Amino acid sequence: MRRFLLTLLAVKAVCSPVDTYIATESPIAKAGLLANIGSSGSLSSGAYPGIVIASPSTTNPNYLYTWVRDSSLVFKTLIDQYTLGQDTSLRSLIDSFVQAEATIQQVTNPSGTVSTGGLGEPKFYINETAYEEPWGRPQRDGPALRSTAIITYANWLIADGNTSHVTGALWPVLRLDLDYVANNWNQTTFDLWEELDSSSFFTTASYWTPSPGFMTANTGGGRSGIDINTVLASIHTFDVNAGCDDTTFQPCSDKALSNLKTYVDSFRNIYSVNSGIIANAAVATGRYQEDVYQGGNPWYLATFAVAEQLYDALIVWNKQGSLTITSTSLGFFQQFNTSLTIGTCTASSSTFTSLMSGIKNFADGFIAVGAQYTPSSGSLSEQYSRSNGSPLSAIDLTWNYASALTAFAARAGQTSASWGANGLTVCIEFNVNATTVLGENIYLTGSVSALTNWGTSNPILLSSDSYPIWSTTVNLPAKTEIQYKYIRIHNEQVTWESDPNNKFATEASGAQTLNDVWRYSRLPPNTFPSGEAQEYVLSRNMCYQGDCIVNQGGL
């Protein structure tokens, strides 16, 4: 008996409150999700087979509709579970979803027909008929999210030898969605929250605001633009093989991390439930700080999404055995160690180990916040009160259950099937020793698009934080021969370093550091300067008339 009690206490000691919550909430979330899918779901009465109801709530608010966006995210969660072998009972339900979406694609609605924009219609009745009342339409995220879910299923079927089902049932749906995305991805749209008609990050992912370092969610509406939809975009484009690529806004990219910090910090002082929480700890988060819908409260899916991005980042750093701190991401990392500077930490270093632990605890904090305000039943309403954390708005929100399951899976180290990155990029740190004069900056350009294809109109600016060492970090194609040069720009005049081009080959994965010294170009014959210009040449170690002048302590 004594041995049993000691064993029980030992198990209890190693199980954190987050572990306990996940163990309890996971089956509740899975059951809650399935209950909201027709026609057999216990809370989805009247819904056709494969139709996802957003919530069984019918008043204040009425969510008894099916949204293309919500349905696609929910079934992406189920498709991942099925294709990873975690729940092989889901096959018929997934096929019902595909058939339901094929039907909905053909329904003429206020946004148009299948060939005139109707795929941008956001929601339908649960009997697969058009919702014709006024609404925020079109919304262009639905076809992209639906195709993402179905492509994962299609690739698994092909690998399993079932190409006939893909060509017969899946490809007709995918073709329509992919054509819509190709033709409309950069058009204005009602945003993820169906409130603003503008250019939306969730569909175009391209609005970087350098200070304080975040992705502007929407370009209109008078808001700050700091919004959870940027974090959602990062986790929904996550591919473990893409490394920390910031072009695709990967979770561990410097821009995504800077954006995450800016987003989280924006909620620290606006919710009463966050009162007294220290500046580098997890807090309750919502859609955006100016939100007033249903009182403008935290959302479970928003809080879980923060944790999921951090878990995804940890997965990649563990895989590549290193993490890189840039001037863009420095503020994020300094939350865990204020003495950190720009550079790369490898897995063998104590800094790497302490950062991984600190970020894991930070991520767990957001799960703990969700747990704190989850009722004893485990049900997840749309929101929880900003003043006391009590559940609010639509009950049993299906998207919330899916967001909990995907965050829990990420914490366990699980990843979705690759969308094709396949080790697409590796992180390269460029350092060059170069003295400059006031107003002059050092830039980088080179032979691939990530290095602007030798462009001088938009070269990559290097940081002078460690002057005379100028630095930047760029994600470049893996296993690729790269040529590059540094250039100076002063008073709009461009000066290239001398030939030949710098060359190196990127590795298959991980991070690389290049340490260079500026190679000075020769001045044209008979152009030796005098006066202040001569001093400028001397300070820059330039050459004239075939002879190099090197100043004292020169390179």
Beta strands, then each sheet from edge to edge (+ up, - down):
strand 1: 66-67
strand 2: 123-124
strand 3: 189-190
strand 4: 197-198
strand 5: 208-209
strand 6: 214-215
strand 7: 322-325
strand 8: 343-346
strand 9: 383-384
strand 10: 391-392
strand 11: 425-433
strand 12: 441-446
strand 13: 460-461
strand 14: 463-466
strand 15: 469-477
strand 16: 481-490
strand 17: 493-496
strand 18: 502-505
strand 19: 511-517
strand 20: 543-544
strand 21: 547-548
sheet 1: 1+ 2-
sheet 2: 3+ 4-
sheet 3: 5+ 6-
sheet 4: 7+ 8-
sheet 5: 9+ 10-
sheet 6: 14+ 15- 11+ 19+
sheet 7: 13+ 12- 16+ 17-
sheet 8: 13+ 12- 16+ 18-
sheet 9: 20+ 21-
end
